[in-house]
Amino acid sequence: MRLNFLRGSKSKIAGLLLCCFSWPLQAHNPLQSDGATYWAALLAVVMLGVFWLLYSVGSLLRSPSLWQALLFHSSVLLCAFAVIGPLDEWAETSASAHMVQHMLFMVVIPPMWALSRPLAQFAATGSWGRALWQRLLKIAGYPLSLAYLHAAMVWFWHTPRFYVLALEHPWWHLVEHMCFIISAAMLWWAILNCNERNRSWALLALLFTLMQTGFLGAILTFADSLLYYPTHQLADQQLAGLLMWVPGGLPYLLAAAWLGYRWLNSVAANHQQR
C-alpha cells in the first residue's frame, strides 16, 4: 500500500513538473527561433532534461527526503525559467534582467542544488556516476581555490568584450551560463557541505566571493557611462550593479552567518567536553 502511494505521488509530481516546464516554453519558446539560437537553446534544454532525468531515476533507486527532492526539482524549474523562459528574452535588451539571470545561476540555483545533496541519487544510476562524483568531492575539499575559480569566471564574463560576445552569440551565451552555474555549484557544495577541517577556508571563500562580487557590483552602480551595450540605458546598468551588490550579496552573508554559528557551537561543545 505504501509502495502504491509513493508511485502515485511520484506520478503526480512528474505531471506537475511537466506542467511547470510547459509554462516557460509557452511564454518564450527559443525553439521557435532559427539558426544558432535554436540549436543553443535545444542543447540547453537537452542537458537540463538529462540532468533532471538522471536525478529522477536515481530517486527511484535511492529515495531522497521530501525537502531535498523539493529543493532539487524547484532548482531545475528555476533553471528552466532562466534559460528558456521570458527572462532570457528580457536579458537581451536589459542589463538588470541579464543580472537577475546571472544571480539565479550564481547565488540561487547552485545553493539549492548543494542543500538538496543529490549525489546519492546520481551515484545510484551507475558506477560512472560514482566515479565522477568522487573526483568532484575531492575538488570540493578546497573551497578557497573554488572561490578563485568562480571569481575568474565572474570577472571574465563581465569584462565588456566578453559580455557583448555572450550577448550577441548564442553559443557563447550558453558557455557563459555553464561557466557560472558549474563553478558556482562546486563552490556552494564546498561551502555548505564543509567539515570541521576546512570550515575556516569555507568562511574565507565566502568572504572573498562577497567582496569581489560586491566590488564588481559597485563599479556598475557608480559608473557614469555605459560599460557594455550601447543600446542599454545607464540607469538600467546601475540597477544591475545594485542587484549584484546588495541582493546578490545576501546569500553569502547568510551562509557565512550559518557557518559561523556552526563553528561557535562546535567550539562550545569541545570546551564542555574538556
FIMI-858799 format. One record per residue (C-alpha): x, y, z; residue number from 1. Coordinates in steps of 0.25 Angstrom, whole numbers, plus 5000, padded with zeros to 4 digits. Example, Ala and Ser with C-alpha at 12.3 -4.5 7.8 and 13.67 -1.06 7.14 Angstrom:
<sites>
{px: 5049&py: 4982&pz: 5031&gupa: 1} .
{px: 5055&py: 4996&pz: 5029&gupa: 2} .
</sites>
This chain:
<sites>
{px: 5000&py: 5000&pz: 5000&gupa: 1} .
{px: 5011&py: 5009&pz: 5003&gupa: 2} .
{px: 5018&py: 5006&pz: 4990&gupa: 3} .
{px: 5006&py: 5009&pz: 4982&gupa: 4} .
{px: 5004&py: 5022&pz: 4990&gupa: 5} .
{px: 5019&py: 5026&pz: 4987&gupa: 6} .
{px: 5017&py: 5023&pz: 4972&gupa: 7} .
{px: 5004&py: 5031&pz: 4971&gupa: 8} .
{px: 5011&py: 5043&pz: 4978&gupa: 9} .
{px: 5023&py: 5042&pz: 4969&gupa: 10} .
{px: 5014&py: 5042&pz: 4956&gupa: 11} .
{px: 5007&py: 5054&pz: 4961&gupa: 12} .
{px: 5020&py: 5061&pz: 4964&gupa: 13} .
{px: 5025&py: 5057&pz: 4950&gupa: 14} .
{px: 5012&py: 5063&pz: 4944&gupa: 15} .
{px: 5013&py: 5076&pz: 4952&gupa: 16} .
{px: 5027&py: 5077&pz: 4947&gupa: 17} .
{px: 5023&py: 5075&pz: 4933&gupa: 18} .
{px: 5013&py: 5086&pz: 4934&gupa: 19} .
{px: 5023&py: 5095&pz: 4940&gupa: 20} .
{px: 5033&py: 5093&pz: 4929&gupa: 21} .
{px: 5022&py: 5096&pz: 4919&gupa: 22} .
{px: 5020&py: 5110&pz: 4924&gupa: 23} .
{px: 5033&py: 5116&pz: 4921&gupa: 24} .
{px: 5033&py: 5108&pz: 4907&gupa: 25} .
{px: 5019&py: 5115&pz: 4904&gupa: 26} .
{px: 5023&py: 5128&pz: 4909&gupa: 27} .
{px: 5036&py: 5129&pz: 4901&gupa: 28} .
{px: 5040&py: 5117&pz: 4893&gupa: 29} .
{px: 5054&py: 5118&pz: 4888&gupa: 30} .
{px: 5051&py: 5106&pz: 4879&gupa: 31} .
{px: 5043&py: 5115&pz: 4870&gupa: 32} .
{px: 5056&py: 5123&pz: 4867&gupa: 33} .
{px: 5065&py: 5119&pz: 4856&gupa: 34} .
{px: 5080&py: 5117&pz: 4854&gupa: 35} .
{px: 5090&py: 5117&pz: 4865&gupa: 36} .
{px: 5079&py: 5122&pz: 4875&gupa: 37} .
{px: 5071&py: 5110&pz: 4872&gupa: 38} .
{px: 5082&py: 5100&pz: 4874&gupa: 39} .
{px: 5088&py: 5106&pz: 4886&gupa: 40} .
{px: 5074&py: 5106&pz: 4893&gupa: 41} .
{px: 5072&py: 5092&pz: 4889&gupa: 42} .
{px: 5085&py: 5087&pz: 4895&gupa: 43} .
{px: 5082&py: 5095&pz: 4908&gupa: 44} .
{px: 5068&py: 5088&pz: 4909&gupa: 45} .
{px: 5074&py: 5074&pz: 4906&gupa: 46} .
{px: 5085&py: 5076&pz: 4916&gupa: 47} .
{px: 5075&py: 5081&pz: 4927&gupa: 48} .
{px: 5066&py: 5070&pz: 4923&gupa: 49} .
{px: 5076&py: 5059&pz: 4924&gupa: 50} .
{px: 5081&py: 5065&pz: 4937&gupa: 51} .
{px: 5067&py: 5064&pz: 4943&gupa: 52} .
{px: 5064&py: 5051&pz: 4937&gupa: 53} .
{px: 5077&py: 5044&pz: 4944&gupa: 54} .
{px: 5073&py: 5050&pz: 4957&gupa: 55} .
{px: 5058&py: 5045&pz: 4956&gupa: 56} .
{px: 5063&py: 5031&pz: 4952&gupa: 57} .
{px: 5073&py: 5031&pz: 4964&gupa: 58} .
{px: 5062&py: 5036&pz: 4973&gupa: 59} .
{px: 5054&py: 5023&pz: 4970&gupa: 60} .
{px: 5066&py: 5015&pz: 4974&gupa: 61} .
{px: 5070&py: 5023&pz: 4986&gupa: 62} .
{px: 5059&py: 5032&pz: 4991&gupa: 63} .
{px: 5063&py: 5046&pz: 4996&gupa: 64} .
{px: 5055&py: 5053&pz: 5007&gupa: 65} .
{px: 5043&py: 5061&pz: 5003&gupa: 66} .
{px: 5050&py: 5075&pz: 5005&gupa: 67} .
{px: 5062&py: 5070&pz: 4998&gupa: 68} .
{px: 5054&py: 5066&pz: 4986&gupa: 69} .
{px: 5046&py: 5079&pz: 4986&gupa: 70} .
{px: 5059&py: 5087&pz: 4986&gupa: 71} .
{px: 5065&py: 5080&pz: 4975&gupa: 72} .
{px: 5052&py: 5080&pz: 4966&gupa: 73} .
{px: 5050&py: 5095&pz: 4969&gupa: 74} .
{px: 5064&py: 5098&pz: 4965&gupa: 75} .
{px: 5062&py: 5091&pz: 4952&gupa: 76} .
{px: 5050&py: 5099&pz: 4949&gupa: 77} .
{px: 5057&py: 5112&pz: 4953&gupa: 78} .
{px: 5068&py: 5108&pz: 4943&gupa: 79} .
{px: 5058&py: 5105&pz: 4932&gupa: 80} .
{px: 5052&py: 5119&pz: 4935&gupa: 81} .
{px: 5065&py: 5125&pz: 4934&gupa: 82} .
{px: 5070&py: 5118&pz: 4921&gupa: 83} .
{px: 5057&py: 5117&pz: 4913&gupa: 84} .
{px: 5047&py: 5126&pz: 4919&gupa: 85} .
{px: 5044&py: 5140&pz: 4917&gupa: 86} .
{px: 5055&py: 5145&pz: 4926&gupa: 87} .
{px: 5065&py: 5140&pz: 4915&gupa: 88} .
{px: 5058&py: 5149&pz: 4905&gupa: 89} .
{px: 5058&py: 5161&pz: 4914&gupa: 90} .
{px: 5073&py: 5159&pz: 4917&gupa: 91} .
{px: 5076&py: 5162&pz: 4902&gupa: 92} .
{px: 5071&py: 5177&pz: 4904&gupa: 93} .
{px: 5072&py: 5179&pz: 4919&gupa: 94} .
{px: 5085&py: 5179&pz: 4927&gupa: 95} .
{px: 5077&py: 5178&pz: 4940&gupa: 96} .
{px: 5069&py: 5166&pz: 4935&gupa: 97} .
{px: 5083&py: 5160&pz: 4930&gupa: 98} .
{px: 5088&py: 5162&pz: 4944&gupa: 99} .
{px: 5076&py: 5155&pz: 4950&gupa: 100} .
{px: 5079&py: 5143&pz: 4941&gupa: 101} .
{px: 5093&py: 5143&pz: 4946&gupa: 102} .
{px: 5089&py: 5144&pz: 4960&gupa: 103} .
{px: 5080&py: 5132&pz: 4958&gupa: 104} .
{px: 5092&py: 5124&pz: 4953&gupa: 105} .
{px: 5101&py: 5128&pz: 4964&gupa: 106} .
{px: 5094&py: 5130&pz: 4977&gupa: 107} .
{px: 5080&py: 5123&pz: 4976&gupa: 108} .
{px: 5081&py: 5111&pz: 4968&gupa: 109} .
{px: 5094&py: 5105&pz: 4972&gupa: 110} .
{px: 5092&py: 5106&pz: 4987&gupa: 111} .
{px: 5078&py: 5099&pz: 4985&gupa: 112} .
{px: 5086&py: 5088&pz: 4978&gupa: 113} .
{px: 5096&py: 5087&pz: 4989&gupa: 114} .
{px: 5086&py: 5087&pz: 5000&gupa: 115} .
{px: 5078&py: 5076&pz: 4993&gupa: 116} .
{px: 5090&py: 5067&pz: 4993&gupa: 117} .
{px: 5087&py: 5060&pz: 4980&gupa: 118} .
{px: 5100&py: 5052&pz: 4979&gupa: 119} .
{px: 5094&py: 5039&pz: 4985&gupa: 120} .
{px: 5083&py: 5039&pz: 4974&gupa: 121} .
{px: 5093&py: 5042&pz: 4963&gupa: 122} .
{px: 5102&py: 5031&pz: 4968&gupa: 123} .
{px: 5091&py: 5021&pz: 4969&gupa: 124} .
{px: 5090&py: 5022&pz: 4954&gupa: 125} .
{px: 5103&py: 5014&pz: 4951&gupa: 126} .
{px: 5118&py: 5013&pz: 4954&gupa: 127} .
{px: 5121&py: 5024&pz: 4945&gupa: 128} .
{px: 5113&py: 5034&pz: 4953&gupa: 129} .
{px: 5120&py: 5029&pz: 4966&gupa: 130} .
{px: 5134&py: 5031&pz: 4959&gupa: 131} .
{px: 5130&py: 5045&pz: 4955&gupa: 132} .
{px: 5125&py: 5050&pz: 4968&gupa: 133} .
{px: 5137&py: 5044&pz: 4975&gupa: 134} .
{px: 5146&py: 5053&pz: 4967&gupa: 135} .
{px: 5137&py: 5065&pz: 4969&gupa: 136} .
{px: 5137&py: 5063&pz: 4984&gupa: 137} .
{px: 5152&py: 5063&pz: 4985&gupa: 138} .
{px: 5152&py: 5076&pz: 4978&gupa: 139} .
{px: 5141&py: 5081&pz: 4988&gupa: 140} .
{px: 5151&py: 5080&pz: 4999&gupa: 141} .
{px: 5158&py: 5093&pz: 4994&gupa: 142} .
{px: 5147&py: 5104&pz: 4996&gupa: 143} .
{px: 5156&py: 5115&pz: 4994&gupa: 144} .
{px: 5162&py: 5110&pz: 4981&gupa: 145} .
{px: 5148&py: 5108&pz: 4976&gupa: 146} .
{px: 5145&py: 5123&pz: 4980&gupa: 147} .
{px: 5157&py: 5127&pz: 4972&gupa: 148} .
{px: 5152&py: 5119&pz: 4960&gupa: 149} .
{px: 5138&py: 5125&pz: 4961&gupa: 150} .
{px: 5143&py: 5139&pz: 4963&gupa: 151} .
{px: 5151&py: 5137&pz: 4950&gupa: 152} .
{px: 5138&py: 5133&pz: 4943&gupa: 153} .
{px: 5130&py: 5145&pz: 4948&gupa: 154} .
{px: 5141&py: 5155&pz: 4944&gupa: 155} .
{px: 5144&py: 5149&pz: 4931&gupa: 156} .
{px: 5130&py: 5149&pz: 4926&gupa: 157} .
{px: 5127&py: 5163&pz: 4932&gupa: 158} .
{px: 5138&py: 5170&pz: 4924&gupa: 159} .
{px: 5132&py: 5178&pz: 4913&gupa: 160} .
{px: 5138&py: 5170&pz: 4901&gupa: 161} .
{px: 5133&py: 5156&pz: 4906&gupa: 162} .
{px: 5120&py: 5161&pz: 4912&gupa: 163} .
{px: 5116&py: 5167&pz: 4898&gupa: 164} .
{px: 5121&py: 5154&pz: 4892&gupa: 165} .
{px: 5112&py: 5145&pz: 4900&gupa: 166} .
{px: 5100&py: 5155&pz: 4897&gupa: 167} .
{px: 5102&py: 5155&pz: 4882&gupa: 168} .
{px: 5105&py: 5140&pz: 4880&gupa: 169} .
{px: 5096&py: 5129&pz: 4886&gupa: 170} .
{px: 5107&py: 5118&pz: 4887&gupa: 171} .
{px: 5116&py: 5127&pz: 4895&gupa: 172} .
{px: 5104&py: 5131&pz: 4903&gupa: 173} .
{px: 5102&py: 5117&pz: 4906&gupa: 174} .
{px: 5116&py: 5115&pz: 4910&gupa: 175} .
{px: 5115&py: 5127&pz: 4919&gupa: 176} .
{px: 5103&py: 5121&pz: 4927&gupa: 177} .
{px: 5111&py: 5108&pz: 4928&gupa: 178} .
{px: 5123&py: 5115&pz: 4934&gupa: 179} .
{px: 5115&py: 5122&pz: 4944&gupa: 180} .
{px: 5106&py: 5110&pz: 4949&gupa: 181} .
{px: 5117&py: 5100&pz: 4949&gupa: 182} .
{px: 5127&py: 5108&pz: 4956&gupa: 183} .
{px: 5116&py: 5113&pz: 4966&gupa: 184} .
{px: 5111&py: 5099&pz: 4968&gupa: 185} .
{px: 5124&py: 5094&pz: 4972&gupa: 186} .
{px: 5127&py: 5106&pz: 4981&gupa: 187} .
{px: 5114&py: 5105&pz: 4988&gupa: 188} .
{px: 5115&py: 5090&pz: 4990&gupa: 189} .
{px: 5129&py: 5092&pz: 4996&gupa: 190} .
{px: 5123&py: 5103&pz: 5006&gupa: 191} .
{px: 5110&py: 5097&pz: 5010&gupa: 192} .
{px: 5116&py: 5083&pz: 5012&gupa: 193} .
{px: 5129&py: 5086&pz: 5018&gupa: 194} .
{px: 5135&py: 5079&pz: 5030&gupa: 195} .
{px: 5142&py: 5084&pz: 5042&gupa: 196} .
{px: 5155&py: 5083&pz: 5036&gupa: 197} .
{px: 5152&py: 5093&pz: 5024&gupa: 198} .
{px: 5141&py: 5101&pz: 5031&gupa: 199} .
{px: 5151&py: 5113&pz: 5033&gupa: 200} .
{px: 5154&py: 5112&pz: 5018&gupa: 201} .
{px: 5140&py: 5112&pz: 5014&gupa: 202} .
{px: 5137&py: 5124&pz: 5022&gupa: 203} .
{px: 5149&py: 5131&pz: 5015&gupa: 204} .
{px: 5144&py: 5127&pz: 5002&gupa: 205} .
{px: 5130&py: 5133&pz: 5005&gupa: 206} .
{px: 5136&py: 5146&pz: 5010&gupa: 207} .
{px: 5145&py: 5147&pz: 4997&gupa: 208} .
{px: 5134&py: 5144&pz: 4988&gupa: 209} .
{px: 5125&py: 5154&pz: 4995&gupa: 210} .
{px: 5136&py: 5165&pz: 4994&gupa: 211} .
{px: 5139&py: 5162&pz: 4979&gupa: 212} .
{px: 5125&py: 5162&pz: 4974&gupa: 213} .
{px: 5121&py: 5174&pz: 4983&gupa: 214} .
{px: 5133&py: 5181&pz: 4977&gupa: 215} .
{px: 5128&py: 5178&pz: 4963&gupa: 216} .
{px: 5114&py: 5182&pz: 4966&gupa: 217} .
{px: 5119&py: 5195&pz: 4972&gupa: 218} .
{px: 5127&py: 5198&pz: 4959&gupa: 219} .
{px: 5114&py: 5196&pz: 4951&gupa: 220} .
{px: 5105&py: 5204&pz: 4961&gupa: 221} .
{px: 5114&py: 5216&pz: 4961&gupa: 222} .
{px: 5119&py: 5216&pz: 4946&gupa: 223} .
{px: 5115&py: 5229&pz: 4939&gupa: 224} .
{px: 5115&py: 5223&pz: 4925&gupa: 225} .
{px: 5111&py: 5211&pz: 4919&gupa: 226} .
{px: 5121&py: 5199&pz: 4920&gupa: 227} .
{px: 5115&py: 5189&pz: 4911&gupa: 228} .
{px: 5104&py: 5190&pz: 4901&gupa: 229} .
{px: 5101&py: 5204&pz: 4894&gupa: 230} .
{px: 5086&py: 5201&pz: 4894&gupa: 231} .
{px: 5085&py: 5199&pz: 4909&gupa: 232} .
{px: 5081&py: 5210&pz: 4918&gupa: 233} .
{px: 5091&py: 5216&pz: 4929&gupa: 234} .
{px: 5080&py: 5215&pz: 4939&gupa: 235} .
{px: 5077&py: 5200&pz: 4936&gupa: 236} .
{px: 5092&py: 5197&pz: 4937&gupa: 237} .
{px: 5093&py: 5204&pz: 4950&gupa: 238} .
{px: 5081&py: 5196&pz: 4955&gupa: 239} .
{px: 5088&py: 5183&pz: 4950&gupa: 240} .
{px: 5100&py: 5187&pz: 4959&gupa: 241} .
{px: 5092&py: 5189&pz: 4971&gupa: 242} .
{px: 5085&py: 5176&pz: 4969&gupa: 243} .
{px: 5098&py: 5169&pz: 4969&gupa: 244} .
{px: 5104&py: 5177&pz: 4980&gupa: 245} .
{px: 5092&py: 5176&pz: 4991&gupa: 246} .
{px: 5082&py: 5165&pz: 4988&gupa: 247} .
{px: 5093&py: 5157&pz: 4981&gupa: 248} .
{px: 5102&py: 5158&pz: 4994&gupa: 249} .
{px: 5091&py: 5153&pz: 5004&gupa: 250} .
{px: 5093&py: 5138&pz: 5001&gupa: 251} .
{px: 5107&py: 5140&pz: 5004&gupa: 252} .
{px: 5105&py: 5147&pz: 5017&gupa: 253} .
{px: 5094&py: 5137&pz: 5021&gupa: 254} .
{px: 5103&py: 5125&pz: 5018&gupa: 255} .
{px: 5115&py: 5132&pz: 5026&gupa: 256} .
{px: 5106&py: 5134&pz: 5038&gupa: 257} .
{px: 5101&py: 5119&pz: 5037&gupa: 258} .
{px: 5116&py: 5114&pz: 5037&gupa: 259} .
{px: 5120&py: 5124&pz: 5048&gupa: 260} .
{px: 5108&py: 5119&pz: 5056&gupa: 261} .
{px: 5112&py: 5104&pz: 5054&gupa: 262} .
{px: 5127&py: 5108&pz: 5057&gupa: 263} .
{px: 5123&py: 5114&pz: 5070&gupa: 264} .
{px: 5115&py: 5102&pz: 5074&gupa: 265} .
{px: 5126&py: 5092&pz: 5071&gupa: 266} .
{px: 5136&py: 5101&pz: 5079&gupa: 267} .
{px: 5126&py: 5101&pz: 5091&gupa: 268} .
{px: 5123&py: 5086&pz: 5090&gupa: 269} .
{px: 5138&py: 5083&pz: 5090&gupa: 270} .
{px: 5140&py: 5093&pz: 5102&gupa: 271} .
{px: 5129&py: 5086&pz: 5110&gupa: 272} .
{px: 5136&py: 5072&pz: 5107&gupa: 273} .
{px: 5149&py: 5077&pz: 5113&gupa: 274} .
</sites>
